[in-house]
């Protein structure tokens, strides 16, 4: 179940606007956000993973 509070400071949606990280799906507030390439994330690590992670081996289609 998704929490309705910032993972870091525990502020609720009644206190601040919350966003959901597209990488790990944690809720975060503006004070605990990281922006990269026009998208918002809960941390720098999630932002880097979103843009620079290697694809899974089963997702790679071999050249024919």
Steps between C-alpha positions, in 0.01 A plus 500: 500500500631842407560733790339842487804676646852601401742211550757738653319756717160326537301810391158395377308609193300729731821690581675509162476378143637149458637338187574137420851402387483336154787267596425368849143632544569666837299811586710816545444870562662797326759535778620143439504488121762481229443623144675356196412556132167659587381217726474488878639214711535422871880486476797549270551123496148435370545769233827348382351150500201618295716655227823299507420145615591206282208302352434153641655218298161352415389841363789516250410380150802339330600619152408253227 
